[in-house]
Amino acid sequence: MAARPRIRKRAHFPPNLHEPRPGYFTWRDPRDGRTHVIGRVPTAQAIHEAIEANLVAEKGLVRKSLSDRVSSSSETIADLVARMPLDGYKQSSLYTIKSAQKIITDELGHILCDELTAKDVASMLDEMKARGVQRMAQTVRSRLMQVCLKGVALGWMQSNPVEVTEKIRVKVRRRRLTLETFQAILAKAPEVLDYLENAMLLALVTGQDRSTIARWERSAIKGDVIIASRSKTDVQIAIPLSLRMDAIGMSVEDVLARCKGTGVVSRYLLHQTKSWGPAKRGSKIRIGSLTNGFQKARELAGITGDDAPTFHEIRSLSKRLYDAQGGVDTKALLGHLSDATAAIYANSRGAEPMKVRVSC
């Protein structure tokens, strides 16, 4: 069978130079078939490097002896990723890790473990940052760091090339939710989902996240408290039903009464009030519906922009309102295990002016 003809724009490429993705080049060593990453460089530079490499290969200047080739490692980054344990992670974390590992395998999987360089890693991360996915680039770097540590432990790598690459710092873009903005969105909530208003109020007075309130059962009410189980940290929080948020004039007990007063028999505090497609009346709501419903209500309220607050920002607003009210241990309420995490949620990111407190 005749060889596949070259694509016209690559007709001038020297032998062994390949462009698996636009602007990203590799060179295949004709002696052993190994693929070496050139990276994201100008076409002229890739051609120049490939010509030089071809000359070296032809002259045998870098030819390894048989003993060197036999003793060298043949494991690739893809092999190493496949050895990474995935036990003990929460479902949400597992999804993120698998996504990061897929990117690592797609971009670097063909490279031999002992040939992975900091340049290979930096080139991949720079490409991701150029596409505007800094957060994912940060996640990929973190996971690749663990992958390479595993490689060193297995003896497949002499060192960890990720350690010398630049750390990725992601600037927070999403603006905080203010009480005025919350109330504007709350007013539009009934137009979007029949349970969205209760969900927003429940999140605000309890300080809990979407995952917790979406699966909260009525049985979680124990006497004068309701037990919140944080799936992310396995922390359990006993929230007094008498806890009252003065800013909206409602207590936890008041909001729970609203949730139970829909006239629908359900084991869940937030539930479908009517059948819709596969969702049956009284069934548990989907977490994604809170995200999408909040976004639609926010848009109806005229609050738009790439940095517009999401449903998760209700959690920060809850902490800030209770902190301003005083007398509430918001670190315990939100289930934070460290002061550093609590401080992140307390930061209004410029949504509210700093207040000068004067003690008499």
JOTA-V56328 format. One record per pair of residues at least 12 apart in sequence whose ideal C-beta (glycine too) atoms are under 10 Angstrom apart, sorted by the first residue. I is the first residue (numbers start at 0). J is the second residue. If there is no record, write none. Layout:
((I & J) (I & J))
This chain:
((6 & 18) (8 & 42) (9 & 42) (11 & 42) (11 & 46) (12 & 24) (12 & 42) (12 & 45) (12 & 46) (12 & 49) (12 & 50) (13 & 26) (13 & 45) (13 & 46) (13 & 47) (13 & 48) (13 & 49) (13 & 50) (13 & 51) (13 & 52) (13 & 53) (13 & 54) (14 & 26) (14 & 27) (14 & 29) (14 & 49) (14 & 50) (14 & 53) (14 & 56) (15 & 27) (15 & 28) (15 & 29) (15 & 34) (15 & 35) (15 & 49) (15 & 50) (15 & 52) (15 & 53) (15 & 56) (16 & 37) (16 & 42) (16 & 45) (16 & 46) (16 & 48) (16 & 49) (16 & 50) (16 & 52) (16 & 53) (17 & 34) (17 & 37) (17 & 45) (17 & 49) (18 & 37) (18 & 42) (18 & 45) (19 & 34) (19 & 36) (19 & 105) (19 & 106) (19 & 109) (20 & 39) (20 & 105) (20 & 106) (20 & 126) (21 & 39) (22 & 38) (22 & 39) (22 & 40) (22 & 41) (22 & 42) (22 & 45) (22 & 126) (23 & 36) (23 & 37) (23 & 38) (23 & 39) (23 & 40) (23 & 45) (23 & 106) (23 & 122) (23 & 123) (23 & 126) (24 & 36) (24 & 37) (24 & 38) (24 & 39) (24 & 40) (24 & 41) (24 & 42) (24 & 44) (24 & 45) (24 & 46) (24 & 48) (24 & 49) (25 & 37) (25 & 38) (25 & 45) (25 & 49) (25 & 109) (25 & 110) (26 & 45) (26 & 48) (26 & 49) (26 & 51) (26 & 52) (26 & 53) (26 & 56) (27 & 49) (27 & 52) (27 & 56) (28 & 52) (28 & 53) (28 & 55) (28 & 56) (28 & 61) (29 & 52) (29 & 53) (29 & 56) (29 & 57) (30 & 56) (30 & 57) (30 & 59) (30 & 61) (30 & 62) (30 & 63) (30 & 68) (31 & 56) (31 & 62) (31 & 63) (31 & 68) (31 & 71) (33 & 73) (33 & 75) (33 & 109) (33 & 110) (33 & 111) (33 & 114) (34 & 75) (34 & 109) (34 & 110) (34 & 111) (34 & 114) (35 & 48) (35 & 49) (35 & 52) (35 & 109) (35 & 110) (35 & 111) (35 & 114) (35 & 116) (35 & 119) (36 & 106) (36 & 107) (36 & 109) (36 & 110) (36 & 114) (36 & 115) (36 & 116) (36 & 118) (36 & 119) (36 & 120) (36 & 122) (36 & 123) (37 & 49) (37 & 52) (37 & 118) (37 & 119) (37 & 122) (38 & 116) (38 & 118) (38 & 119) (38 & 121) (38 & 122) (38 & 123) (38 & 125) (38 & 126) (39 & 122) (39 & 123) (39 & 125) (39 & 126) (39 & 129) (40 & 122) (71 & 111) (71 & 113) (71 & 114) (72 & 111) (72 & 112) (72 & 113) (72 & 114) (72 & 150) (72 & 153) (72 & 154) (72 & 155) (72 & 156) (72 & 157) (73 & 111) (73 & 112) (73 & 113) (73 & 155) (74 & 111) (74 & 112) (74 & 113) (74 & 150) (74 & 153) (74 & 154) (74 & 155) (74 & 156) (75 & 104) (75 & 107) (75 & 108) (75 & 109) (75 & 110) (75 & 111) (75 & 112) (75 & 114) (75 & 115) (75 & 155) (76 & 103) (76 & 104) (76 & 106) (76 & 107) (76 & 108) (76 & 109) (76 & 110) (76 & 111) (76 & 112) (76 & 114) (76 & 115) (76 & 119) (76 & 143) (76 & 146) (76 & 147) (76 & 150) (76 & 155) (76 & 156) (77 & 100) (77 & 103) (77 & 104) (77 & 105) (77 & 107) (77 & 108) (77 & 109) (77 & 110) (77 & 112) (78 & 104) (78 & 108) (78 & 111) (78 & 112) (78 & 150) (78 & 153) (78 & 155) (79 & 103) (79 & 104) (79 & 107) (79 & 108) (79 & 112) (79 & 115) (79 & 143) (79 & 146) (79 & 147) (79 & 149) (79 & 150) (79 & 153) (79 & 155) (79 & 156) (80 & 99) (80 & 100) (80 & 101) (80 & 103) (80 & 104) (80 & 107) (80 & 108) (80 & 142) (80 & 143) (80 & 146) (80 & 149) (80 & 150) (81 & 100) (81 & 104) (81 & 108) (82 & 146) (82 & 149) (82 & 150) (82 & 153) (82 & 155) (83 & 96) (83 & 100) (83 & 103) (83 & 142) (83 & 145) (83 & 146) (83 & 149) (83 & 150) (84 & 145) (84 & 149) (85 & 97) (85 & 100) (89 & 210) (89 & 230) (89 & 231) (89 & 232) (89 & 233) (90 & 210) (90 & 230) (91 & 210) (91 & 230) (91 & 231) (91 & 286) (92 & 231) (95 & 134) (95 & 135) (95 & 138) (95 & 141) (95 & 142) (96 & 138) (96 & 141) (96 & 142) (96 & 145) (97 & 142) (98 & 135) (98 & 138) (98 & 139) (98 & 142) (99 & 135) (99 & 136) (99 & 137) (99 & 138) (99 & 139) (99 & 140) (99 & 141) (99 & 142) (99 & 143) (99 & 145) (99 & 146) (100 & 139) (100 & 142) (100 & 143) (100 & 145) (100 & 146) (101 & 139) (102 & 123) (102 & 127) (102 & 132) (102 & 135) (102 & 136) (102 & 138) (102 & 139) (102 & 142) (102 & 143) (103 & 120) (103 & 123) (103 & 139) (103 & 140) (103 & 142) (103 & 143) (103 & 146) (103 & 147) (104 & 146) (105 & 123) (106 & 119) (106 & 120) (106 & 122) (106 & 123) (106 & 124) (106 & 126) (106 & 127) (106 & 139) (106 & 143) (107 & 119) (107 & 120) (107 & 122) (107 & 123) (107 & 139) (107 & 143) (107 & 146) (111 & 155) (111 & 156) (112 & 146) (112 & 147) (112 & 149) (112 & 150) (112 & 151) (112 & 153) (112 & 154) (112 & 155) (112 & 156) (112 & 157) (113 & 150) (113 & 154) (113 & 155) (113 & 156) (113 & 157) (113 & 158) (114 & 156) (114 & 160) (115 & 143) (115 & 146) (115 & 147) (115 & 150) (115 & 155) (115 & 156) (115 & 158) (115 & 159) (115 & 160) (115 & 161) (116 & 160) (116 & 163) (117 & 158) (117 & 159) (117 & 160) (117 & 161) (117 & 162) (117 & 163) (117 & 164) (117 & 165) (118 & 160) (118 & 164) (119 & 160) (119 & 161) (119 & 164) (120 & 139) (120 & 140) (120 & 143) (120 & 144) (120 & 147) (120 & 159) (120 & 160) (120 & 161) (120 & 162) (120 & 163) (120 & 164) (120 & 165) (121 & 140) (121 & 160) (121 & 161) (121 & 163) (121 & 164) (121 & 165) (122 & 164) (123 & 136) (123 & 139) (123 & 140) (123 & 143) (123 & 164) (124 & 136) (124 & 137) (124 & 139) (124 & 140) (124 & 143) (124 & 161) (124 & 164) (124 & 165) (124 & 167) (125 & 164) (125 & 165) (127 & 139) (127 & 140) (127 & 167) (128 & 167) (128 & 169) (133 & 167) (133 & 168) (133 & 169) (133 & 170) (133 & 172) (134 & 167) (134 & 169) (134 & 172) (135 & 167) (135 & 169) (136 & 167) (136 & 169) (137 & 166) (137 & 167) (137 & 168) (137 & 169) (138 & 167) (138 & 169) (139 & 161) (139 & 167) (140 & 161) (140 & 164) (140 & 165) (140 & 166) (140 & 167) (141 & 161) (141 & 166) (141 & 167) (142 & 161) (143 & 159) (143 & 160) (143 & 161) (143 & 164) (144 & 159) (144 & 160) (144 & 161) (144 & 162) (144 & 164) (145 & 159) (145 & 161) (146 & 159) (146 & 161) (147 & 159) (147 & 160) (147 & 161) (147 & 162) (148 & 161) (148 & 162) (171 & 306) (171 & 343) (171 & 346) (171 & 348) (172 & 304) (172 & 305) (172 & 306) (172 & 348) (173 & 304) (173 & 305) (173 & 306) (173 & 307) (173 & 308) (173 & 309) (173 & 311) (173 & 312) (173 & 348) (174 & 302) (174 & 304) (174 & 305) (174 & 306) (174 & 307) (174 & 308) (174 & 312) (174 & 347) (174 & 348) (174 & 349) (174 & 350) (175 & 306) (175 & 308) (175 & 312) (175 & 315) (175 & 316) (175 & 319) (175 & 344) (175 & 346) (175 & 347) (175 & 348) (175 & 349) (175 & 350) (175 & 351) (176 & 203) (176 & 293) (176 & 297) (176 & 302) (176 & 307) (176 & 308) (176 & 309) (176 & 310) (176 & 311) (176 & 312) (176 & 313) (176 & 314) (176 & 315) (176 & 316) (176 & 317) (176 & 319) (176 & 347) (176 & 350) (177 & 308) (177 & 312) (177 & 316) (177 & 319) (177 & 320) (177 & 347) (177 & 350) (177 & 351) (178 & 203) (178 & 246) (178 & 247) (178 & 316) (178 & 319) (178 & 320) (178 & 323) (178 & 350) (178 & 351) (179 & 350) (180 & 297) (180 & 300) (180 & 302) (180 & 307) (180 & 308) (180 & 312) (180 & 316) (180 & 350) (181 & 199) (181 & 200) (181 & 202) (181 & 203) (181 & 246) (181 & 247) (181 & 297) (181 & 300) (181 & 308) (181 & 312) (181 & 313) (181 & 316) (181 & 317) (181 & 320) (182 & 199) (182 & 246) (182 & 247) (182 & 300) (183 & 296) (183 & 297) (183 & 299) (183 & 300) (183 & 301) (183 & 302) (184 & 196) (184 & 199) (184 & 293) (184 & 294) (184 & 295) (184 & 296) (184 & 297) (184 & 298) (184 & 299) (184 & 300) (184 & 301) (184 & 302) (184 & 307) (184 & 308) (184 & 310) (184 & 313) (185 & 199) (185 & 200) (185 & 203) (185 & 247) (185 & 296) (185 & 300) (186 & 296) (186 & 299) (186 & 300) (187 & 293) (187 & 295) (187 & 296) (187 & 297) (187 & 298) (187 & 299) (187 & 300) (187 & 301) (187 & 302) (188 & 200) (188 & 292) (188 & 293) (188 & 295) (188 & 296) (188 & 297) (188 & 299) (188 & 300) (189 & 296) (190 & 295) (190 & 296) (190 & 299) (191 & 288) (191 & 291) (191 & 292) (191 & 293) (191 & 294) (191 & 295) (191 & 296) (191 & 297) (191 & 298) (191 & 299) (192 & 271) (192 & 272) (192 & 284) (192 & 288) (192 & 289) (192 & 291) (192 & 292) (192 & 293) (192 & 295) (192 & 296) (193 & 261) (193 & 263) (193 & 270) (193 & 271) (193 & 272) (193 & 273) (193 & 275) (193 & 292) (194 & 213) (194 & 258) (194 & 261) (194 & 263) (194 & 267) (194 & 268) (194 & 269) (194 & 270) (194 & 271) (194 & 272) (194 & 284) (194 & 288) (194 & 289) (194 & 292) (195 & 269) (195 & 284) (195 & 288) (195 & 289) (195 & 291) (195 & 292) (195 & 293) (195 & 295) (195 & 296) (195 & 310) (196 & 257) (196 & 292) (196 & 296) (197 & 212) (197 & 254) (197 & 255) (197 & 257) (197 & 258) (197 & 259) (197 & 260) (197 & 261) (197 & 268) (197 & 269) (197 & 270) (197 & 272) (198 & 212) (198 & 213) (198 & 254) (198 & 258) (198 & 268) (198 & 269) (198 & 284) (198 & 288) (198 & 289) (198 & 292) (198 & 293) (198 & 310) (198 & 313) (199 & 212) (199 & 254) (199 & 289) (199 & 292) (199 & 293) (199 & 296) (199 & 310) (199 & 313) (200 & 212) (200 & 244) (200 & 247) (200 & 249) (200 & 251) (200 & 253) (200 & 254) (200 & 255) (200 & 257) (200 & 258) (200 & 313) (201 & 213) (201 & 215) (201 & 225) (201 & 251) (201 & 254) (201 & 255) (201 & 257) (201 & 258) (201 & 268) (201 & 269) (201 & 313) (202 & 254) (202 & 269) (202 & 289) (202 & 293) (202 & 310) (202 & 311) (202 & 312) (202 & 313) (202 & 314) (202 & 316) (202 & 317) (203 & 244) (203 & 246) (203 & 247) (203 & 249) (203 & 254) (203 & 313) (203 & 314) (203 & 316) (203 & 317) (203 & 320) (203 & 321) (204 & 238) (204 & 242) (204 & 243) (204 & 244) (204 & 246) (204 & 247) (204 & 249) (204 & 250) (204 & 251) (204 & 252) (204 & 253) (204 & 254) (204 & 255) (204 & 317) (204 & 320) (204 & 321) (204 & 332) (205 & 225) (205 & 227) (205 & 236) (205 & 238) (205 & 242) (205 & 244) (205 & 251) (205 & 254) (205 & 255) (205 & 313) (205 & 314) (205 & 317) (205 & 332) (205 & 333) (206 & 227) (206 & 236) (206 & 238) (206 & 242) (206 & 244) (206 & 313) (206 & 314) (206 & 315) (206 & 316) (206 & 317) (206 & 318) (206 & 320) (206 & 321) (206 & 327) (206 & 329) (206 & 331) (206 & 332) (206 & 333) (206 & 334) (206 & 335) (206 & 344) (207 & 225) (207 & 227) (207 & 228) (207 & 229) (207 & 236) (207 & 238) (207 & 313) (207 & 314) (207 & 317) (207 & 332) (207 & 333) (207 & 334) (208 & 227) (208 & 229) (208 & 230) (208 & 231) (208 & 286) (208 & 289) (208 & 310) (208 & 311) (208 & 313) (208 & 314) (208 & 333) (208 & 334) (209 & 284) (209 & 285) (209 & 286) (209 & 287) (209 & 288) (209 & 289) (209 & 290) (209 & 293) (209 & 309) (209 & 310) (209 & 311) (209 & 313) (209 & 314) (210 & 228) (210 & 229) (210 & 230) (210 & 231) (210 & 286) (210 & 289) (211 & 227) (211 & 228) (211 & 229) (211 & 230) (211 & 231) (211 & 236) (211 & 286) (211 & 314) (211 & 334) (212 & 227) (212 & 258) (212 & 267) (212 & 268) (212 & 269) (212 & 284) (212 & 286) (212 & 289) (212 & 310) (212 & 313) (213 & 267) (213 & 268) (213 & 269) (213 & 270) (213 & 283) (213 & 284) (213 & 285) (213 & 286) (213 & 287) (213 & 288) (213 & 289) (214 & 228) (214 & 230) (214 & 267) (214 & 268) (214 & 269) (214 & 283) (214 & 284) (214 & 286) (215 & 227) (215 & 228) (215 & 255) (215 & 258) (215 & 266) (215 & 267) (215 & 268) (215 & 269) (215 & 283) (216 & 265) (216 & 266) (216 & 267) (216 & 268) (216 & 283) (217 & 255) (217 & 258) (217 & 259) (217 & 265) (217 & 266) (217 & 267) (217 & 268) (217 & 270) (218 & 266) (218 & 267) (219 & 235) (219 & 238) (219 & 255) (219 & 267) (219 & 268) (220 & 238) (220 & 240) (220 & 251) (220 & 252) (220 & 255) (220 & 259) (220 & 268) (221 & 237) (221 & 240) (222 & 237) (222 & 240) (223 & 237) (223 & 239) (223 & 240) (223 & 241) (223 & 252) (224 & 236) (224 & 237) (224 & 238) (224 & 239) (224 & 240) (224 & 241) (224 & 242) (224 & 251) (225 & 237) (225 & 238) (225 & 239) (225 & 240) (225 & 242) (225 & 251) (225 & 252) (225 & 255) (225 & 268) (226 & 238) (227 & 332) (227 & 333) (227 & 334) (228 & 334) (229 & 333) (229 & 334) (229 & 335) (229 & 336) (231 & 334) (232 & 334) (232 & 335) (232 & 336) (232 & 340) (233 & 334) (234 & 331) (234 & 333) (234 & 334) (234 & 335) (234 & 336) (235 & 334) (236 & 331) (236 & 332) (236 & 333) (236 & 334) (237 & 331) (238 & 251) (238 & 331) (238 & 332) (239 & 251) (239 & 252) (239 & 327) (239 & 332) (240 & 252) (240 & 253) (240 & 254) (240 & 255) (240 & 256) (242 & 321) (242 & 326) (242 & 327) (242 & 332) (243 & 321) (243 & 324) (243 & 327) (244 & 317) (244 & 320) (244 & 321) (244 & 324) (244 & 327) (245 & 320) (245 & 321) (245 & 323) (245 & 324) (245 & 325) (246 & 316) (246 & 317) (246 & 319) (246 & 320) (246 & 321) (246 & 323) (246 & 324) (247 & 320) (254 & 268) (255 & 268) (258 & 270) (261 & 281) (263 & 280) (263 & 281) (263 & 282) (264 & 280) (264 & 281) (265 & 279) (265 & 280) (265 & 281) (265 & 282) (265 & 283) (266 & 281) (266 & 282) (266 & 283) (267 & 281) (267 & 282) (267 & 283) (267 & 284) (268 & 283) (268 & 284) (269 & 283) (269 & 284) (269 & 288) (269 & 289) (270 & 282) (270 & 283) (270 & 284) (271 & 283) (271 & 284) (271 & 285) (271 & 288) (286 & 310) (289 & 309) (289 & 310) (289 & 311) (289 & 313) (290 & 309) (290 & 310) (290 & 311) (291 & 310) (292 & 310) (293 & 308) (293 & 309) (293 & 310) (293 & 311) (293 & 312) (293 & 313) (294 & 307) (294 & 308) (294 & 309) (294 & 310) (296 & 310) (297 & 309) (297 & 310) (306 & 348) (308 & 348) (308 & 350) (312 & 344) (312 & 348) (312 & 350) (314 & 332) (314 & 333) (314 & 344) (315 & 333) (315 & 343) (315 & 344) (315 & 345) (315 & 346) (315 & 347) (315 & 348) (315 & 350) (316 & 344) (316 & 347) (316 & 350) (316 & 351) (317 & 329) (317 & 332) (317 & 333) (317 & 344) (318 & 330) (318 & 332) (318 & 333) (318 & 335) (318 & 341) (318 & 343) (318 & 344) (318 & 345) (318 & 346) (319 & 344) (319 & 345) (319 & 346) (319 & 347) (319 & 350) (319 & 351) (321 & 333) (322 & 341) (322 & 344) (322 & 345) (323 & 351) (323 & 354) (329 & 341) (329 & 344) (329 & 345) (330 & 342) (330 & 344) (330 & 345) (333 & 345))
